Amino acid sequence: MNRLRKARLATALAVLALSTDLPAAEMYRWKDHDGQTVYSDKPPTGAKVQTEIVRTNDTGNARVSSGATDWTEKEREFRRRRIEEREARGPEEERKKQACEAARRRSAELKAPEGQLLFRTDKNGERVFIGDDERAALASESERAIAENCGR
């Protein structure tokens, strides 16, 4: 009984000791229009500025939140690069890339296991099942589109 009580007390003290650093407040840091660094507990309104969330604990120590800032910044950077790549390629190259991707998806759909039913929708929105002959014709058309648009 005495051992159990000591174990519970030790566990409670360990949890208490570890939880003292947990309370945190989110602070936002950004540069204003004059180039001054601004700290606030609320994000900036109106202006488009790049913010950084800074977490502070009750001891006054501040640490930059690596999780949220890192992945959002990486996502922003990735999207910016994609837009720049699209603009650099030009409209014809972008059209060919999209046609290539569509043809590859269609080809993969048509290579479904034998016996799996495939369908398309007609102009009335009703399902029309694709037979073996039509499936083979669509597959060869997809392969032709891949050869034409993918350049491989």
FENLIN-V272646 format. One record per backbone hydrogen bond with DSSP energy under -1.0 kcal/mol. CO is the residue of the C=O (numbers start at 0). NH is the residue of the N-H. If there is no record, write none. Layout:
co->CO nh->NH
co->CO nh->NH
This chain:
co->0 nh->4
co->1 nh->5
co->2 nh->6
co->3 nh->7
co->4 nh->8
co->5 nh->9
co->6 nh->10
co->7 nh->11
co->8 nh->12
co->9 nh->13
co->10 nh->14
co->11 nh->15
co->12 nh->16
co->13 nh->17
co->14 nh->18
co->24 nh->55
co->26 nh->53
co->27 nh->39
co->28 nh->51
co->29 nh->37
co->31 nh->34
co->35 nh->31
co->37 nh->29
co->39 nh->27
co->44 nh->46
co->46 nh->48
co->51 nh->28
co->52 nh->64
co->53 nh->26
co->54 nh->62
co->55 nh->24
co->56 nh->59
co->60 nh->56
co->62 nh->54
co->65 nh->69
co->66 nh->70
co->67 nh->71
co->68 nh->72
co->69 nh->73
co->70 nh->74
co->71 nh->75
co->72 nh->76
co->73 nh->77
co->74 nh->78
co->75 nh->79
co->76 nh->80
co->77 nh->81
co->78 nh->82
co->79 nh->83
co->80 nh->84
co->81 nh->85
co->82 nh->86
co->83 nh->87
co->84 nh->88
co->85 nh->89
co->89 nh->93
co->90 nh->94
co->91 nh->95
co->92 nh->96
co->93 nh->97
co->94 nh->98
co->95 nh->99
co->96 nh->100
co->97 nh->101
co->98 nh->102
co->99 nh->103
co->100 nh->104
co->101 nh->105
co->102 nh->106
co->103 nh->107
co->104 nh->108
co->105 nh->109
co->106 nh->110
co->108 nh->111
co->112 nh->115
co->117 nh->129
co->119 nh->127
co->121 nh->124
co->125 nh->121
co->127 nh->119
co->130 nh->134
co->131 nh->135
co->132 nh->136
co->133 nh->137
co->134 nh->138
co->135 nh->139
co->136 nh->140
co->137 nh->141
co->138 nh->142
co->139 nh->143
co->140 nh->144
co->141 nh->145
co->142 nh->146
co->143 nh->147
co->144 nh->148
co->145 nh->149
